[in-house]
C-alpha cells in the first residue's frame, strides 16, 4: 500500500487516477478546491484502498495543515 496525493482529484483525469489507486489498495489523498463539484468522486468505490479529501486551494497553501502533513508522508504526487 502506498500513499498517493492527487491534485484536482475531482476532474476527469484526477478521478481516474484516484479510482486506479483505490482499486490497487493505495491510500489516496485527493486535493480539491472548495468550489469543486465532487460528483465524480462520490461515485467511486474505494476498492481495497482509502480516500481522504483535502479541500484546499494550492495557490494559498499553508506551511502547516492536512495537505502539508500528507506531502511529507507520501510516495507519489500527481499534479
N, C-alpha and C positions, 0 to 999 in steps of 0.2 A: 504494500500500500504506500502510495506517495502522496505528498501534499502539493496540490496544484492551485495556482491562482489564475483566474481568467477575468481579465477586464472586459467590460462590455458583454458580460455573460448572458444578457437577455437578448442580444442581437442574433442575427441568423447564424453567423459563423461561431460566435461565442457559445450559443446554446447547443450547437452540435458538439463543440469541444467538451462542454460540461457533460453532456449525455454520454459521450465516449468514455470519459474518465470515470464517471459514476458506474458505468457498466463494468469497468475494469477493477472496481473496488477501491478507487482512489478517494482521498479526502479533498474535496474541491471547495475553494473559497471563491465565490462569484462576486465580482465587484460591479455594482450598478449605480447609476445616478438616482437621486430622489424622484426625479420626474419620469423615470422609466416605466414602461409597460412590462409587467412581469408575466404576461400570459404564457409565453413560450416556456419559461422556467417552471411555472405551475403545472404544466402538462407533462413534465419529465418524471419518470420514475427514478428512484435513487439507485436501483440495481443493488450492488453489494457495497457501494460507496456511501459517502455522506456529503451533504451540501450545506454550506454556511454562506448566507448572503450578507455582504457588507455594502451598505448604502453610503457611498462617498463619491465626491467629485474629485478626480485626480488632479485637477487644476489647483485645488486648495488643500492638498494632502498635508495632514498634520504629522509631526515627527513622532507622536505617540498616539495610540488608538488601536482599534481592532485590525486595521489593514497593516499598519506599521509592525504590529506584533506578528501577523501572519507572514509578512515578507521575510522576516528573519528566520522563519522555520520552514520555508517552502523549498521545494526542489526544482520546480518549473514555474515560470511565469509566461502566460500568453497575453500579449498586449497588442 
